[in-house]
Amino acid sequence: MSRTIDITETDGPGAHEVTEIGDAIVAIPRRTIDKLLVGFGVVAAVVFAVAGGLLTWGSNFSEDYVYDELSSQNIFFPPEEALREEGRDDLVEFAGQQVTTGEQAEAYASFIDGHLQNIADGQTYAEIDDRGAWAEVEAAREAGASEDEIAELEATAQQLTQQRDTLFKGETLRGLLLSSYAWSTIGRIAGIAATVAFVAAGLMVVLVVLGVVQVARNRA
């Protein structure tokens, strides 16, 4: 409902007189509202259906990508006995399996991490200073140290280099496996969202049909 107001000037600058003329009622036909709701329902159904299709495509792409990448690496879990000997009873369910899924990739990344913790007293690749060890070897040679002292320093430097190389390879593989697990998780979430979108699209279709029936009844 809107109110019409008539404003006229009176004596004096800036003075006005406000006169109320009357009230006007704006009415929208029920049929028009029903048509608008039906139109909105059609648009919403199309949007949900398209979203569901795109999410399904994304989910399938993620699943195929993870499978192709992991299966090409030919990574297999050790047999059950070996896992139990290492105290990895939590991985027995994967014993002997090839790593092809995100869940398996996460589990194998945990298996690698267990091995990495036993190298260099739990230090990471970035924490091992093999360059400093080799610098000590050169400094000892320049200082005229004995062969035994130099040999001992070289052995230490070589050990650190080997540990660093092993950690680099292990941490790289572990990172790739966890990336595959992340992609797999994203794909799983996309699949769930696709299902929700399709259900919403179906619900909107039902509401549109009911709306069309209602419009037809009002016309009659």
Biotite code that builds the C-alpha atoms (Angstrom):
import biotite.structure as struc

atoms = struc.array([
    struc.Atom([0.000, 0.000, 0.000], chain_id="A", res_id=1, res_name="MET", atom_name="CA", element="C"),
    struc.Atom([1.370, 3.445, -0.949], chain_id="A", res_id=2, res_name="SER", atom_name="CA", element="C"),
    struc.Atom([0.230, 6.902, 0.189], chain_id="A", res_id=3, res_name="ARG", atom_name="CA", element="C"),
    struc.Atom([-0.064, 9.890, -2.184], chain_id="A", res_id=4, res_name="THR", atom_name="CA", element="C"),
    struc.Atom([1.110, 13.225, -0.773], chain_id="A", res_id=5, res_name="ILE", atom_name="CA", element="C"),
    struc.Atom([0.544, 16.698, -2.252], chain_id="A", res_id=6, res_name="ASP", atom_name="CA", element="C"),
    struc.Atom([3.188, 19.300, -1.284], chain_id="A", res_id=7, res_name="ILE", atom_name="CA", element="C"),
    struc.Atom([2.605, 23.058, -1.942], chain_id="A", res_id=8, res_name="THR", atom_name="CA", element="C"),
    struc.Atom([4.581, 26.155, -0.942], chain_id="A", res_id=9, res_name="GLU", atom_name="CA", element="C"),
    struc.Atom([3.152, 28.571, 1.686], chain_id="A", res_id=10, res_name="THR", atom_name="CA", element="C"),
    struc.Atom([4.360, 31.937, 2.918], chain_id="A", res_id=11, res_name="ASP", atom_name="CA", element="C"),
    struc.Atom([8.026, 32.252, 3.826], chain_id="A", res_id=12, res_name="GLY", atom_name="CA", element="C"),
    struc.Atom([11.155, 30.817, 2.288], chain_id="A", res_id=13, res_name="PRO", atom_name="CA", element="C"),
    struc.Atom([11.505, 27.078, 2.525], chain_id="A", res_id=14, res_name="GLY", atom_name="CA", element="C"),
    struc.Atom([8.014, 26.599, 4.040], chain_id="A", res_id=15, res_name="ALA", atom_name="CA", element="C"),
    struc.Atom([5.780, 23.856, 2.639], chain_id="A", res_id=16, res_name="HIS", atom_name="CA", element="C"),
    struc.Atom([2.291, 22.563, 3.274], chain_id="A", res_id=17, res_name="GLU", atom_name="CA", element="C"),
    struc.Atom([1.719, 18.850, 3.225], chain_id="A", res_id=18, res_name="VAL", atom_name="CA", element="C"),
    struc.Atom([-1.754, 17.705, 2.179], chain_id="A", res_id=19, res_name="THR", atom_name="CA", element="C"),
    struc.Atom([-2.804, 14.079, 2.318], chain_id="A", res_id=20, res_name="GLU", atom_name="CA", element="C"),
    struc.Atom([-4.804, 13.137, -0.778], chain_id="A", res_id=21, res_name="ILE", atom_name="CA", element="C"),
    struc.Atom([-5.421, 9.448, -0.254], chain_id="A", res_id=22, res_name="GLY", atom_name="CA", element="C"),
    struc.Atom([-4.160, 5.879, -0.096], chain_id="A", res_id=23, res_name="ASP", atom_name="CA", element="C"),
    struc.Atom([-3.507, 3.731, -3.151], chain_id="A", res_id=24, res_name="ALA", atom_name="CA", element="C"),
    struc.Atom([-3.406, -0.075, -2.944], chain_id="A", res_id=25, res_name="ILE", atom_name="CA", element="C"),
    struc.Atom([-1.151, -1.986, -5.350], chain_id="A", res_id=26, res_name="VAL", atom_name="CA", element="C"),
    struc.Atom([-2.440, -5.506, -5.938], chain_id="A", res_id=27, res_name="ALA", atom_name="CA", element="C"),
    struc.Atom([-0.585, -8.278, -7.839], chain_id="A", res_id=28, res_name="ILE", atom_name="CA", element="C"),
    struc.Atom([-2.736, -11.074, -9.294], chain_id="A", res_id=29, res_name="PRO", atom_name="CA", element="C"),
    struc.Atom([-2.159, -14.526, -7.794], chain_id="A", res_id=30, res_name="ARG", atom_name="CA", element="C"),
    struc.Atom([-1.637, -15.937, -11.286], chain_id="A", res_id=31, res_name="ARG", atom_name="CA", element="C"),
    struc.Atom([1.296, -13.568, -11.860], chain_id="A", res_id=32, res_name="THR", atom_name="CA", element="C"),
    struc.Atom([2.951, -14.640, -8.619], chain_id="A", res_id=33, res_name="ILE", atom_name="CA", element="C"),
    struc.Atom([2.505, -18.290, -9.534], chain_id="A", res_id=34, res_name="ASP", atom_name="CA", element="C"),
    struc.Atom([4.093, -17.713, -12.946], chain_id="A", res_id=35, res_name="LYS", atom_name="CA", element="C"),
    struc.Atom([7.039, -15.926, -11.378], chain_id="A", res_id=36, res_name="LEU", atom_name="CA", element="C"),
    struc.Atom([7.574, -18.783, -8.943], chain_id="A", res_id=37, res_name="LEU", atom_name="CA", element="C"),
    struc.Atom([7.360, -21.330, -11.750], chain_id="A", res_id=38, res_name="VAL", atom_name="CA", element="C"),
    struc.Atom([9.899, -19.372, -13.770], chain_id="A", res_id=39, res_name="GLY", atom_name="CA", element="C"),
    struc.Atom([12.241, -19.162, -10.808], chain_id="A", res_id=40, res_name="PHE", atom_name="CA", element="C"),
    struc.Atom([11.842, -22.898, -10.258], chain_id="A", res_id=41, res_name="GLY", atom_name="CA", element="C"),
    struc.Atom([12.743, -23.667, -13.875], chain_id="A", res_id=42, res_name="VAL", atom_name="CA", element="C"),
    struc.Atom([15.884, -21.525, -13.666], chain_id="A", res_id=43, res_name="VAL", atom_name="CA", element="C"),
    struc.Atom([16.885, -23.062, -10.339], chain_id="A", res_id=44, res_name="ALA", atom_name="CA", element="C"),
    struc.Atom([16.349, -26.603, -11.665], chain_id="A", res_id=45, res_name="ALA", atom_name="CA", element="C"),
    struc.Atom([18.555, -25.892, -14.679], chain_id="A", res_id=46, res_name="VAL", atom_name="CA", element="C"),
    struc.Atom([21.272, -24.331, -12.509], chain_id="A", res_id=47, res_name="VAL", atom_name="CA", element="C"),
    struc.Atom([21.276, -27.271, -10.085], chain_id="A", res_id=48, res_name="PHE", atom_name="CA", element="C"),
    struc.Atom([21.346, -29.777, -12.949], chain_id="A", res_id=49, res_name="ALA", atom_name="CA", element="C"),
    struc.Atom([24.264, -28.033, -14.665], chain_id="A", res_id=50, res_name="VAL", atom_name="CA", element="C"),
    struc.Atom([26.126, -27.761, -11.348], chain_id="A", res_id=51, res_name="ALA", atom_name="CA", element="C"),
    struc.Atom([25.540, -31.456, -10.698], chain_id="A", res_id=52, res_name="GLY", atom_name="CA", element="C"),
    struc.Atom([26.885, -32.349, -14.139], chain_id="A", res_id=53, res_name="GLY", atom_name="CA", element="C"),
    struc.Atom([30.026, -30.247, -13.688], chain_id="A", res_id=54, res_name="LEU", atom_name="CA", element="C"),
    struc.Atom([30.645, -31.619, -10.204], chain_id="A", res_id=55, res_name="LEU", atom_name="CA", element="C"),
    struc.Atom([30.230, -35.169, -11.486], chain_id="A", res_id=56, res_name="THR", atom_name="CA", element="C"),
    struc.Atom([32.738, -34.480, -14.241], chain_id="A", res_id=57, res_name="TRP", atom_name="CA", element="C"),
    struc.Atom([35.170, -33.054, -11.699], chain_id="A", res_id=58, res_name="GLY", atom_name="CA", element="C"),
    struc.Atom([34.734, -36.052, -9.417], chain_id="A", res_id=59, res_name="SER", atom_name="CA", element="C"),
    struc.Atom([35.329, -38.538, -12.237], chain_id="A", res_id=60, res_name="ASN", atom_name="CA", element="C"),
    struc.Atom([38.332, -36.578, -13.492], chain_id="A", res_id=61, res_name="PHE", atom_name="CA", element="C"),
    struc.Atom([39.890, -36.560, -10.038], chain_id="A", res_id=62, res_name="SER", atom_name="CA", element="C"),
    struc.Atom([39.301, -40.275, -9.544], chain_id="A", res_id=63, res_name="GLU", atom_name="CA", element="C"),
    struc.Atom([40.749, -41.188, -12.954], chain_id="A", res_id=64, res_name="ASP", atom_name="CA", element="C"),
    struc.Atom([43.725, -38.854, -12.491], chain_id="A", res_id=65, res_name="TYR", atom_name="CA", element="C"),
    struc.Atom([44.621, -40.319, -9.115], chain_id="A", res_id=66, res_name="VAL", atom_name="CA", element="C"),
    struc.Atom([44.263, -43.900, -10.364], chain_id="A", res_id=67, res_name="TYR", atom_name="CA", element="C"),
    struc.Atom([46.361, -43.325, -13.479], chain_id="A", res_id=68, res_name="ASP", atom_name="CA", element="C"),
    struc.Atom([49.138, -41.538, -11.594], chain_id="A", res_id=69, res_name="GLU", atom_name="CA", element="C"),
    struc.Atom([49.350, -44.047, -8.756], chain_id="A", res_id=70, res_name="LEU", atom_name="CA", element="C"),
    struc.Atom([49.025, -47.222, -10.804], chain_id="A", res_id=71, res_name="SER", atom_name="CA", element="C"),
    struc.Atom([51.836, -46.092, -13.120], chain_id="A", res_id=72, res_name="SER", atom_name="CA", element="C"),
    struc.Atom([54.224, -46.025, -10.124], chain_id="A", res_id=73, res_name="GLN", atom_name="CA", element="C"),
    struc.Atom([53.727, -49.756, -9.351], chain_id="A", res_id=74, res_name="ASN", atom_name="CA", element="C"),
    struc.Atom([53.889, -49.217, -5.593], chain_id="A", res_id=75, res_name="ILE", atom_name="CA", element="C"),
    struc.Atom([52.924, -52.216, -3.449], chain_id="A", res_id=76, res_name="PHE", atom_name="CA", element="C"),
    struc.Atom([52.552, -52.592, 0.300], chain_id="A", res_id=77, res_name="PHE", atom_name="CA", element="C"),
    struc.Atom([54.797, -55.188, 1.950], chain_id="A", res_id=78, res_name="PRO", atom_name="CA", element="C"),
    struc.Atom([53.206, -58.504, 2.976], chain_id="A", res_id=79, res_name="PRO", atom_name="CA", element="C"),
    struc.Atom([51.416, -58.791, 6.299], chain_id="A", res_id=80, res_name="GLU", atom_name="CA", element="C"),
    struc.Atom([54.318, -60.436, 8.127], chain_id="A", res_id=81, res_name="GLU", atom_name="CA", element="C"),
    struc.Atom([56.724, -57.653, 7.174], chain_id="A", res_id=82, res_name="ALA", atom_name="CA", element="C"),
    struc.Atom([54.283, -54.979, 8.316], chain_id="A", res_id=83, res_name="LEU", atom_name="CA", element="C"),
    struc.Atom([53.744, -56.666, 11.663], chain_id="A", res_id=84, res_name="ARG", atom_name="CA", element="C"),
    struc.Atom([57.498, -57.035, 12.177], chain_id="A", res_id=85, res_name="GLU", atom_name="CA", element="C"),
    struc.Atom([57.845, -53.281, 11.734], chain_id="A", res_id=86, res_name="GLU", atom_name="CA", element="C"),
    struc.Atom([55.041, -52.680, 14.185], chain_id="A", res_id=87, res_name="GLY", atom_name="CA", element="C"),
    struc.Atom([52.684, -51.320, 11.531], chain_id="A", res_id=88, res_name="ARG", atom_name="CA", element="C"),
    struc.Atom([49.591, -53.288, 12.495], chain_id="A", res_id=89, res_name="ASP", atom_name="CA", element="C"),
    struc.Atom([47.563, -50.262, 11.424], chain_id="A", res_id=90, res_name="ASP", atom_name="CA", element="C"),
    struc.Atom([48.504, -50.986, 7.795], chain_id="A", res_id=91, res_name="LEU", atom_name="CA", element="C"),
    struc.Atom([47.820, -54.732, 7.777], chain_id="A", res_id=92, res_name="VAL", atom_name="CA", element="C"),
    struc.Atom([44.548, -54.225, 5.909], chain_id="A", res_id=93, res_name="GLU", atom_name="CA", element="C"),
    struc.Atom([46.582, -52.934, 2.936], chain_id="A", res_id=94, res_name="PHE", atom_name="CA", element="C"),
    struc.Atom([49.127, -55.779, 2.987], chain_id="A", res_id=95, res_name="ALA", atom_name="CA", element="C"),
    struc.Atom([50.255, -56.794, -0.498], chain_id="A", res_id=96, res_name="GLY", atom_name="CA", element="C"),
    struc.Atom([47.935, -54.327, -2.232], chain_id="A", res_id=97, res_name="GLN", atom_name="CA", element="C"),
    struc.Atom([48.983, -52.017, -5.054], chain_id="A", res_id=98, res_name="GLN", atom_name="CA", element="C"),
    struc.Atom([48.593, -48.308, -4.303], chain_id="A", res_id=99, res_name="VAL", atom_name="CA", element="C"),
    struc.Atom([45.876, -47.027, -6.669], chain_id="A", res_id=100, res_name="THR", atom_name="CA", element="C"),
    struc.Atom([43.507, -44.990, -4.472], chain_id="A", res_id=101, res_name="THR", atom_name="CA", element="C"),
    struc.Atom([43.757, -41.903, -2.322], chain_id="A", res_id=102, res_name="GLY", atom_name="CA", element="C"),
    struc.Atom([43.198, -43.903, 0.865], chain_id="A", res_id=103, res_name="GLU", atom_name="CA", element="C"),
    struc.Atom([46.006, -46.283, -0.024], chain_id="A", res_id=104, res_name="GLN", atom_name="CA", element="C"),
    struc.Atom([48.256, -43.336, -0.946], chain_id="A", res_id=105, res_name="ALA", atom_name="CA", element="C"),
    struc.Atom([47.746, -41.784, 2.483], chain_id="A", res_id=106, res_name="GLU", atom_name="CA", element="C"),
    struc.Atom([48.483, -45.101, 4.178], chain_id="A", res_id=107, res_name="ALA", atom_name="CA", element="C"),
    struc.Atom([51.675, -45.668, 2.183], chain_id="A", res_id=108, res_name="TYR", atom_name="CA", element="C"),
    struc.Atom([52.789, -42.096, 2.919], chain_id="A", res_id=109, res_name="ALA", atom_name="CA", element="C"),
    struc.Atom([52.479, -43.009, 6.599], chain_id="A", res_id=110, res_name="SER", atom_name="CA", element="C"),
    struc.Atom([54.529, -46.146, 5.948], chain_id="A", res_id=111, res_name="PHE", atom_name="CA", element="C"),
    struc.Atom([57.300, -44.059, 4.330], chain_id="A", res_id=112, res_name="ILE", atom_name="CA", element="C"),
    struc.Atom([57.232, -41.547, 7.164], chain_id="A", res_id=113, res_name="ASP", atom_name="CA", element="C"),
    struc.Atom([57.863, -44.350, 9.636], chain_id="A", res_id=114, res_name="GLY", atom_name="CA", element="C"),
    struc.Atom([61.056, -45.241, 7.754], chain_id="A", res_id=115, res_name="HIS", atom_name="CA", element="C"),
    struc.Atom([62.169, -41.629, 7.436], chain_id="A", res_id=116, res_name="LEU", atom_name="CA", element="C"),
    struc.Atom([61.945, -41.158, 11.196], chain_id="A", res_id=117, res_name="GLN", atom_name="CA", element="C"),
    struc.Atom([64.673, -43.778, 11.618], chain_id="A", res_id=118, res_name="ASN", atom_name="CA", element="C"),
    struc.Atom([67.132, -41.884, 9.408], chain_id="A", res_id=119, res_name="ILE", atom_name="CA", element="C"),
    struc.Atom([69.369, -39.179, 10.845], chain_id="A", res_id=120, res_name="ALA", atom_name="CA", element="C"),
    struc.Atom([67.603, -39.291, 14.213], chain_id="A", res_id=121, res_name="ASP", atom_name="CA", element="C"),
    struc.Atom([64.370, -37.908, 12.809], chain_id="A", res_id=122, res_name="GLY", atom_name="CA", element="C"),
    struc.Atom([65.962, -34.969, 10.985], chain_id="A", res_id=123, res_name="GLN", atom_name="CA", element="C"),
    struc.Atom([64.449, -33.806, 7.724], chain_id="A", res_id=124, res_name="THR", atom_name="CA", element="C"),
    struc.Atom([66.187, -33.341, 4.377], chain_id="A", res_id=125, res_name="TYR", atom_name="CA", element="C"),
    struc.Atom([66.470, -29.594, 4.939], chain_id="A", res_id=126, res_name="ALA", atom_name="CA", element="C"),
    struc.Atom([68.011, -30.016, 8.401], chain_id="A", res_id=127, res_name="GLU", atom_name="CA", element="C"),
    struc.Atom([71.004, -32.120, 7.346], chain_id="A", res_id=128, res_name="ILE", atom_name="CA", element="C"),
    struc.Atom([74.084, -29.979, 6.690], chain_id="A", res_id=129, res_name="ASP", atom_name="CA", element="C"),
    struc.Atom([76.258, -32.218, 4.502], chain_id="A", res_id=130, res_name="ASP", atom_name="CA", element="C"),
    struc.Atom([77.741, -29.187, 2.778], chain_id="A", res_id=131, res_name="ARG", atom_name="CA", element="C"),
    struc.Atom([79.118, -27.991, 6.083], chain_id="A", res_id=132, res_name="GLY", atom_name="CA", element="C"),
    struc.Atom([80.636, -31.441, 6.653], chain_id="A", res_id=133, res_name="ALA", atom_name="CA", element="C"),
    struc.Atom([82.403, -31.361, 3.295], chain_id="A", res_id=134, res_name="TRP", atom_name="CA", element="C"),
    struc.Atom([83.624, -27.844, 4.065], chain_id="A", res_id=135, res_name="ALA", atom_name="CA", element="C"),
    struc.Atom([85.206, -29.228, 7.227], chain_id="A", res_id=136, res_name="GLU", atom_name="CA", element="C"),
    struc.Atom([86.991, -31.858, 5.124], chain_id="A", res_id=137, res_name="VAL", atom_name="CA", element="C"),
    struc.Atom([88.466, -29.178, 2.850], chain_id="A", res_id=138, res_name="GLU", atom_name="CA", element="C"),
    struc.Atom([89.445, -27.054, 5.845], chain_id="A", res_id=139, res_name="ALA", atom_name="CA", element="C"),
    struc.Atom([91.223, -30.030, 7.428], chain_id="A", res_id=140, res_name="ALA", atom_name="CA", element="C"),
    struc.Atom([93.173, -30.704, 4.253], chain_id="A", res_id=141, res_name="ARG", atom_name="CA", element="C"),
    struc.Atom([94.228, -27.096, 3.964], chain_id="A", res_id=142, res_name="GLU", atom_name="CA", element="C"),
    struc.Atom([95.306, -27.106, 7.602], chain_id="A", res_id=143, res_name="ALA", atom_name="CA", element="C"),
    struc.Atom([97.507, -30.168, 6.989], chain_id="A", res_id=144, res_name="GLY", atom_name="CA", element="C"),
    struc.Atom([95.497, -32.562, 9.174], chain_id="A", res_id=145, res_name="ALA", atom_name="CA", element="C"),
    struc.Atom([96.446, -36.229, 9.322], chain_id="A", res_id=146, res_name="SER", atom_name="CA", element="C"),
    struc.Atom([95.061, -38.760, 6.851], chain_id="A", res_id=147, res_name="GLU", atom_name="CA", element="C"),
    struc.Atom([93.146, -40.534, 9.602], chain_id="A", res_id=148, res_name="ASP", atom_name="CA", element="C"),
    struc.Atom([91.427, -37.295, 10.665], chain_id="A", res_id=149, res_name="GLU", atom_name="CA", element="C"),
    struc.Atom([90.570, -36.415, 7.084], chain_id="A", res_id=150, res_name="ILE", atom_name="CA", element="C"),
    struc.Atom([89.249, -39.927, 6.436], chain_id="A", res_id=151, res_name="ALA", atom_name="CA", element="C"),
    struc.Atom([87.025, -39.704, 9.499], chain_id="A", res_id=152, res_name="GLU", atom_name="CA", element="C"),
    struc.Atom([85.642, -36.341, 8.379], chain_id="A", res_id=153, res_name="LEU", atom_name="CA", element="C"),
    struc.Atom([85.042, -37.709, 4.876], chain_id="A", res_id=154, res_name="GLU", atom_name="CA", element="C"),
    struc.Atom([83.163, -40.710, 6.269], chain_id="A", res_id=155, res_name="ALA", atom_name="CA", element="C"),
    struc.Atom([80.924, -38.393, 8.267], chain_id="A", res_id=156, res_name="THR", atom_name="CA", element="C"),
    struc.Atom([80.307, -36.150, 5.248], chain_id="A", res_id=157, res_name="ALA", atom_name="CA", element="C"),
    struc.Atom([79.491, -39.141, 3.021], chain_id="A", res_id=158, res_name="GLN", atom_name="CA", element="C"),
    struc.Atom([77.080, -40.520, 5.594], chain_id="A", res_id=159, res_name="GLN", atom_name="CA", element="C"),
    struc.Atom([75.294, -37.173, 5.822], chain_id="A", res_id=160, res_name="LEU", atom_name="CA", element="C"),
    struc.Atom([75.102, -36.934, 2.027], chain_id="A", res_id=161, res_name="THR", atom_name="CA", element="C"),
    struc.Atom([73.597, -40.416, 1.766], chain_id="A", res_id=162, res_name="GLN", atom_name="CA", element="C"),
    struc.Atom([71.086, -39.628, 4.503], chain_id="A", res_id=163, res_name="GLN", atom_name="CA", element="C"),
    struc.Atom([70.158, -36.366, 2.812], chain_id="A", res_id=164, res_name="ARG", atom_name="CA", element="C"),
    struc.Atom([69.665, -38.079, -0.555], chain_id="A", res_id=165, res_name="ASP", atom_name="CA", element="C"),
    struc.Atom([67.547, -40.817, 1.009], chain_id="A", res_id=166, res_name="THR", atom_name="CA", element="C"),
    struc.Atom([65.409, -38.307, 2.880], chain_id="A", res_id=167, res_name="LEU", atom_name="CA", element="C"),
    struc.Atom([64.980, -36.207, -0.251], chain_id="A", res_id=168, res_name="PHE", atom_name="CA", element="C"),
    struc.Atom([63.680, -39.159, -2.248], chain_id="A", res_id=169, res_name="LYS", atom_name="CA", element="C"),
    struc.Atom([61.466, -40.375, 0.601], chain_id="A", res_id=170, res_name="GLY", atom_name="CA", element="C"),
    struc.Atom([60.007, -36.966, 1.384], chain_id="A", res_id=171, res_name="GLU", atom_name="CA", element="C"),
    struc.Atom([59.388, -36.298, -2.321], chain_id="A", res_id=172, res_name="THR", atom_name="CA", element="C"),
    struc.Atom([57.512, -39.571, -2.788], chain_id="A", res_id=173, res_name="LEU", atom_name="CA", element="C"),
    struc.Atom([55.592, -39.005, 0.425], chain_id="A", res_id=174, res_name="ARG", atom_name="CA", element="C"),
    struc.Atom([54.588, -35.518, -0.741], chain_id="A", res_id=175, res_name="GLY", atom_name="CA", element="C"),
    struc.Atom([53.383, -36.868, -4.100], chain_id="A", res_id=176, res_name="LEU", atom_name="CA", element="C"),
    struc.Atom([51.341, -39.557, -2.378], chain_id="A", res_id=177, res_name="LEU", atom_name="CA", element="C"),
    struc.Atom([49.723, -37.025, -0.056], chain_id="A", res_id=178, res_name="LEU", atom_name="CA", element="C"),
    struc.Atom([48.955, -34.791, -3.057], chain_id="A", res_id=179, res_name="SER", atom_name="CA", element="C"),
    struc.Atom([47.166, -37.733, -4.666], chain_id="A", res_id=180, res_name="SER", atom_name="CA", element="C"),
    struc.Atom([45.242, -38.257, -1.435], chain_id="A", res_id=181, res_name="TYR", atom_name="CA", element="C"),
    struc.Atom([44.246, -34.576, -1.455], chain_id="A", res_id=182, res_name="ALA", atom_name="CA", element="C"),
    struc.Atom([42.988, -34.821, -5.043], chain_id="A", res_id=183, res_name="TRP", atom_name="CA", element="C"),
    struc.Atom([41.075, -37.959, -4.139], chain_id="A", res_id=184, res_name="SER", atom_name="CA", element="C"),
    struc.Atom([39.442, -36.175, -1.196], chain_id="A", res_id=185, res_name="THR", atom_name="CA", element="C"),
    struc.Atom([38.457, -33.229, -3.392], chain_id="A", res_id=186, res_name="ILE", atom_name="CA", element="C"),
    struc.Atom([36.953, -35.624, -5.920], chain_id="A", res_id=187, res_name="GLY", atom_name="CA", element="C"),
    struc.Atom([34.981, -37.416, -3.207], chain_id="A", res_id=188, res_name="ARG", atom_name="CA", element="C"),
    struc.Atom([33.605, -34.099, -1.927], chain_id="A", res_id=189, res_name="ILE", atom_name="CA", element="C"),
    struc.Atom([32.701, -33.100, -5.488], chain_id="A", res_id=190, res_name="ALA", atom_name="CA", element="C"),
    struc.Atom([30.818, -36.379, -5.904], chain_id="A", res_id=191, res_name="GLY", atom_name="CA", element="C"),
    struc.Atom([28.811, -35.726, -2.732], chain_id="A", res_id=192, res_name="ILE", atom_name="CA", element="C"),
    struc.Atom([28.067, -32.168, -3.855], chain_id="A", res_id=193, res_name="ALA", atom_name="CA", element="C"),
    struc.Atom([26.961, -33.492, -7.267], chain_id="A", res_id=194, res_name="ALA", atom_name="CA", element="C"),
    struc.Atom([24.478, -35.829, -5.599], chain_id="A", res_id=195, res_name="THR", atom_name="CA", element="C"),
    struc.Atom([23.081, -32.962, -3.520], chain_id="A", res_id=196, res_name="VAL", atom_name="CA", element="C"),
    struc.Atom([22.786, -30.776, -6.626], chain_id="A", res_id=197, res_name="ALA", atom_name="CA", element="C"),
    struc.Atom([20.902, -33.463, -8.575], chain_id="A", res_id=198, res_name="PHE", atom_name="CA", element="C"),
    struc.Atom([18.528, -34.032, -5.644], chain_id="A", res_id=199, res_name="VAL", atom_name="CA", element="C"),
    struc.Atom([17.891, -30.292, -5.456], chain_id="A", res_id=200, res_name="ALA", atom_name="CA", element="C"),
    struc.Atom([17.276, -30.199, -9.219], chain_id="A", res_id=201, res_name="ALA", atom_name="CA", element="C"),
    struc.Atom([14.765, -33.027, -8.915], chain_id="A", res_id=202, res_name="GLY", atom_name="CA", element="C"),
    struc.Atom([13.006, -31.258, -6.051], chain_id="A", res_id=203, res_name="LEU", atom_name="CA", element="C"),
    struc.Atom([12.773, -28.058, -8.078], chain_id="A", res_id=204, res_name="MET", atom_name="CA", element="C"),
    struc.Atom([11.305, -29.995, -11.018], chain_id="A", res_id=205, res_name="VAL", atom_name="CA", element="C"),
    struc.Atom([8.594, -31.375, -8.735], chain_id="A", res_id=206, res_name="VAL", atom_name="CA", element="C"),
    struc.Atom([7.833, -27.883, -7.432], chain_id="A", res_id=207, res_name="LEU", atom_name="CA", element="C"),
    struc.Atom([7.695, -26.523, -11.006], chain_id="A", res_id=208, res_name="VAL", atom_name="CA", element="C"),
    struc.Atom([5.180, -29.212, -11.991], chain_id="A", res_id=209, res_name="VAL", atom_name="CA", element="C"),
    struc.Atom([3.039, -28.391, -8.974], chain_id="A", res_id=210, res_name="LEU", atom_name="CA", element="C"),
    struc.Atom([3.299, -24.704, -9.857], chain_id="A", res_id=211, res_name="GLY", atom_name="CA", element="C"),
    struc.Atom([2.163, -25.320, -13.438], chain_id="A", res_id=212, res_name="VAL", atom_name="CA", element="C"),
    struc.Atom([-0.795, -27.308, -12.132], chain_id="A", res_id=213, res_name="VAL", atom_name="CA", element="C"),
    struc.Atom([-1.671, -24.432, -9.795], chain_id="A", res_id=214, res_name="GLN", atom_name="CA", element="C"),
    struc.Atom([-1.508, -21.908, -12.658], chain_id="A", res_id=215, res_name="VAL", atom_name="CA", element="C"),
    struc.Atom([-3.768, -24.108, -14.778], chain_id="A", res_id=216, res_name="ALA", atom_name="CA", element="C"),
    struc.Atom([-6.287, -24.342, -11.944], chain_id="A", res_id=217, res_name="ARG", atom_name="CA", element="C"),
    struc.Atom([-6.338, -20.578, -11.439], chain_id="A", res_id=218, res_name="ASN", atom_name="CA", element="C"),
    struc.Atom([-6.898, -20.057, -15.149], chain_id="A", res_id=219, res_name="ARG", atom_name="CA", element="C"),
    struc.Atom([-9.853, -22.379, -15.030], chain_id="A", res_id=220, res_name="ALA", atom_name="CA", element="C"),
])
